[in-house]
Amino acid sequence: MKRLALILALLLAPLATQAVQPDEMLKDPGLEARARHISEGLRCLVCRNESIDDSDASLAHDLRVLVRQRLLAGDTDAQVVQYLVNRYGEFVLLKPTTGGANLILWSSGPVMLLFGLGLVGLYLRRRKGQGDAAAPLSAEDEARLAQILKE
């Protein structure tokens, strides 16, 4: 009996992690599904890499309510997201856009990698050009070497 209770608790545990409260849910299942879909792509500004649906923070609660209010007002999904981006910035999106100022951030990694590979190639080319030939020994150095080898 204890095993059955443990298995049941483990199976139901993921359902308890949803932070959406029953009083936040919309009566219209279609609108609620849209609200959930939108909320999955919005970041909790307190918890960082957690969607507002998964967060228990009060700000996440406020954002969930705001999403539902905008949907009830007749906004499309894109309008709701744009409203939140205008209000909180692109940081509110779990997957930020790759255009505009973010293009610099997205492209800086590959550009720096190519720059580093270019420096390594330049270093290796210069090193190869020097060759393995050592400078000839002076007469004094040859005499010293001969003395060391005799010992």
Secondary structure, DSSP 8 states (H G I E B T S, - for coil): -HHHHHHHHHHHHHHHT----GGGS-SSHHHHHHHHHHHHTBB-TTTSSSBTTT---HHHHHHHHHHHHHHHTT--HHHHHHHHHHHH-GGGBSS--SSTTHHHHHHHHHHHHHHHHHHHHHHHHHHHHH-S------HHHHHHHHHHHH-
